[in-house]
């Protein structure tokens, strides 16, 4: 590990890229502490401490929500916009054609994604203002129309700024910009968590600390194991005669990763599972008894640990299959193999190869999706045995942190290897 770090640091181009990414992350953390004017931060923190849902949202924004920062929404609107266009690309023929146009088509989709991010950020900022207005202690000052527009504009501008930073990071090929921003937000909360744990420690909490350590180790080992795991499908290439020369006749393999979807299913699942109780919060104070009763029922249902855990597991499991289907195309792989004269031993080229790859990927996905879901709800299982709420988001946080760290390390290693080839 230290040898790789030393090699990366000695290469000027790689070193400059790493320093640039670290600088962008430092700017993100600086902006996360710039609050929107007119906010009572003490009452805001009290409101977040009393609301479990907002506590989870605050973690993934890097603590910027407790400051009511200009980047309090993080990159959530941009992620939502990306999900919408990924779904539309599967059902809208015009968008599907764009995805097949290569880089030019992807640039158009990225442009539409940025445009959609703006109204989504406006809507989410307005929803957050309405949610905070329900606090028993006044969080916002004089809520006039002008103040609301100023706050919404500031928050939207902050989201677009983070989106721009994320794209700049991605262009450096040192990691995915959006994932690294989420990574930085989660890691920034760890020092406060450790400090509070040490200050409030008592001998009765020993089992809690041991449980957290076990969860952390199991999650890290599990994520590394699943992320690195793959099945190699053997591929043979037929010999071809071109003029007086013979080509092909070699053997290779097609790697199918156990967790091809990465951490995207976790992000999707969190977004969906937080949506119903968040919407219900708006209607909990409704003048209509039926509507208020339904809202309280939704909130109470999602506070039930069994229902929450089962729903979380099923969402992670389902989104793993869904996102794998979005990025893995057995038909295209089968067609490319057939064009190149390649075939899987014992499987006819064409439709049979496509069906074989689809079946094999589904079986591999069963293991990956199940393991990913179990790791996601492991903190809830520990919480059930220990009787504490310290692990509500620990497993999910470690899952994202470890997966992003592995992906970033691989991209840096690829950059180092590329420069080594250039030198040779």
N, C-alpha and C positions, 0 to 999 in steps of 0.2 A: 504493500500500500504506500509506504513512505517513498519507495523508489518511483512509483508512478507520479506521486505528488511532486517529487524533485524534478522528474523529467518534464512535467507540465509547466513548472515554474521556470525552467531554463529556456523553454521555447517562448520567444518574445510575443508571437502572435497569440498563442494560447493564454499566456499570462495576462496580456492586455484584455482579452475577452473575459477571463475570469474576474479581473479587477473591475471591468465595466459592469458585469452582472452584480457583483457585490455592491458597487456604487448605486445601482438602480434599486436594489433591495434596501439600502440604507435610506435613500430618498423616500421610498414607500413607508418605512417605519417613521421617518420624520413627519411626513404629511399626515400619518395616522394619529398624530397628537395635536393636530390643528383643529380645534372645535368650531362648529358653526356658532356665530354670535347669538346671544340671547338665550342660552341654555343653562339651566341650573344643574351642574355636573354632580353635585352631592345627591340630589333627589333622583337623578338619572341612574346613578350607580345603585341606589337603594331599590329602584324599580327593577333593574336587571337581576339583582340578587334574589328578589322575590319571585322571579319568573324564570322557570327552568327552560322554556322554549327560547327566550331571548338570550339566556346564558349560552346555549349551544350556538346560536347564530353569531354571538359576539366572539366566540372562539375562532370561527372560520373567517371573521373579518379582521383578525389580529388585534382584538381589543379596541378597535376604532369605534365600535358602537357605544361603549361606555363613555367615550369622550364626545359622542355625537359629532364625530369627525367628518370632514368634507369627503372622506373616502369610506364612510361607514358601511356602504353597501358592498365594498370590495369589488370583486369581478363577477359577482352573482348575476347581474343583468346580462353581461356578455356571455356567460356560460349558458344561461337560459336561452338567449338568442341563438347560440350555436346548436343547442339541442333542437330547437324549433326547425332550423334549416336542415339539420341532418334527417329529421323526420319527413320534412317536406320533399327532400331530394329522393325519398323512396316512393312518393306517391304523385309528385308533380313531374310530368314528362320533361318540361323545359329545364327544370333544375337538374333532373337526372342527366340530361344531355350535357349540361355545364360540367358536371362531375367527370364526364368522359372526355372533356376537351383539354385535360391536362392542367398545366400551370395557369393558363389564361382563364379557364373556367373557374378554377379555384380562387383566383383573384376577384372575380365577379361575385362569387358567393361570400367571400370575406368582406367585400364592400357592403353587400346587403346585410350581413351580420352586424356590421358596425352601425349601419343606419337603424336597424331594429333595436339596438342596444339603448339608443337615446330615449324613445318613448317608454321602454321597459324600465329604465332607471327613473324616469319621471313618475311612473305609476308606483314603483316600489318605494320611492322616497315619500310620496304622498301617503301610502299605506302605513309607513313607519311613523309619520307625524300623527296620523289618526290613532295609531296604537298607543303612542306615548301620551296622547292627550287623555287616555283613560286612567292614568296613574293617580293614586290618591293624593300624592304630593305633586304640586305643579312642576313639571319638567321644563316646559316651554313658557316663555313670558307672554307677552301680548300677541295672541294668535290672530293677526289680521290677514287679509288676503294678500297684501303686499309682502308681509313677512313669510307667509307660506311659499309664495312664488320665489322669493330670494333663497330660502332654504332648499327648495326643490332644485333650483338652478345650480346652486353650489354643490349639492350632492351629486347631481348628474354630471357636472363638470369634473368632479373628483373621480367618478367611475370611468369616464372617458380618458382621464389622465392615466389611471391605472391600466386601462386597456392598451393605451399607447406604450406604456412602459413594458407591459407583457409582450407586446409584439417586437419591441426593440430587443428584449432578452432572447426571444425565440430566434431572431435573425442571426444571433451570434453562435447558434448551434451548440450551446452549453447546457441546454435543458429547455423544457417547455415553459414559456414565460408565465402563463396563467397558473400552472402547477407550482412553480417556484414562489409566486406571490402567496398562494395558499399555504405553502410550506413555511414561508417566512412568518406568516400570521400565526400559525400554530406554534412554531418554535419560540416566538417572542413571548408567548403566554407561559411557557414552562418555568422560567425563573421565578415568577410570582407564585406559581403553584407549589414549587419546591420550598420557597421561603415560607409560605403560609403553613405548609405541612410541618416544617421544622419548628416554627414558632408555636404551633398548637399541638405538638406531639405529646402524647401521654402513653404510659405502658399499655393501656387498654387498646391503643391503636396499632399495636405491633402486628396483629394478624392482617389489618388493613394494608399496612406497608408491604408486608410479605406478599399479599395477594396482588398488589399493584406491580411488584417486581416480577412475579410469575407471569402476569398478563403481558407485561412489556417484553419479557424474554420470549414467551411463546409467540407473540404477535410478530416480533422481529424475525425470529427463526422461520416462522410459517410463511411470512411474506417473501423472504429471500428464497425459500424453498420453492414456493409456487411461482414466483416471478422468473426464476432461473430454469424451472422445469420445462421440458419440451419433449415431444416425440418426433423422432426422425423417420420420415417415410422414405424408403429407398426408391431411387429413380434411376433407370438405365436409359442411355441414349443410343439409338440405332446407328450403325455405321452408314455413312453417306459418301458416295463417290462423286467428286466434282472435277471433271477433266482427268488429269493424271494423279490427283491427290485424293486421299481418303480422310474423311472427317468423322468425328463422333466415336462411338464405341466405348464411351466412358461411363462411369457410375458416380452418382451423387446422392444427395438426400434432400428432402423437403421438410424443414423444421416446422412443427405445429406446436405453438406455445400453450402451456396449460392455462395461463391467465393472459389471454391475448388482449383483453379489454383494459388491463391496468387498474387504476383507481377510479376510472370514470363511473363504474356502477355504484360505488360508494357515494360519489358526489350526486349522482342522479337520485339515489335512494334517499339521501338526506334532504334534498330539495323537495321531494314528493311527500315524505313523511312529516315534514314540518309545515307543509302547506295547509292541510285541513284545520289543525288547531290554531294556526295564525289567523285564518279567515274567521274562525269561530270567535276569536277574541273581539273582533269588530262588532259582532252581534250579541255579545254577552250582556250589554247594557241596553238592548233594544226595548222599545216601549211595548212591543208585541210579546205577550207571555209565551206563545208557542215558539216564536223565533228565538227568544232568549233561552227557553228550556232546551231547544235543540242544540243551541250553541254550547250550553253548559254540558250537555250529554257528550258532544264531540270532544270537548276539552277533557272531561273526566275519563272518557274511553281511551284517549291517547296517553293519559297519565298512568293507565294500568300497565304495569311492567310486562305482564304476559302478552297482552295484545300488542304493545309496542315492539317487544322483542320478535314475536312471530311475524308481524308486518314488516319489520326492518329486514329480517332474514329473507322473506319471500321477495321483497323488492330488490335486494342485492342479487339474489339468485336469478330473478327474472331479467334484470338489466344486464347481467353478465352475458346471458344468452342473446339478448337483444343487440347489445353493442358489438358483440362478436359477429353477429349476422350482418351488421352495418359495414364492418371493416374487412371481413373475410368473405371472399367471393370464389367459391370452388369452381364455378363455371369458367371464370376468367383464367384461373390457374390451370384447369384442364385444357382449355383452348391453347394457352401458351405452351404447355408441355407438348401438345400434339404438333404445333407449328415447329417446335425445335427438335422433333423426332424423339422426344422423351416419353417414357411410359413407366408405370408402376408394375413391377413383376407380378404376373397372375391377374392383372386387371386390364381390360381392353381400354384403349384410348377413347376419349369422348365422353358420352353420357355415363358410362360405367365408372370412369375415373372421377367424374363430378359427384356421383352418388356415393362412391367410396370415401372421398374426402369429406363430404357432408356428414356421413355417418360417423367417421372417425373423430371429426371435430366435435360433434355432439357428445360423444362418449367422454372425450377429454374434458370438455366444458363441464360435464356433470361433476367431475372431481374439483375443478377449479372454482366453479360457482358455489358448491357446497362448502369448500374450505374458506372461501372469501366471506360467505355469509356467517359461518361459525365464528371466525375471527372478529367480525363486526359486532356480534352480540355477546362475545365472550365477557366483556366488562359487565354486561347486565347479569350474566350468570354469577360472576363473582360478587356483584352487588347483592344478589338474592341470598347468597350464603353468608356474606359478612354483615348485611343489614345497614350498609352505608351507601351514600350516593356519590362516592368519590370517583367512581369509574364510569360515569355516564357517557363520557366522550373520550376516555383514554385510549381504548382500542382503536376507534376510528381515526383518532389523531395519529397514533403510531403507524397505522396502516398507510395513511397518506404520506407521512414523513419518510418512512422507509422506502416505499415505492418510488417516490420522487428522487430520493437520494441515490437509489440504484440507477435510475434512468439518467440522472445528471452525470454520475460517475462513468457510465458507459459512453456517454457522448463526449466527455473530456478525454477518455481513453482513446476513442476513435479519432479525435483531433490530433492526439499525440502520435498515434500510429500513422496517420496520413502524412504528418511532417517527417516521420522517419523514412517513409517510402520516398518522399520528395528528395530527401538528402541522399538516399542511395542512388 
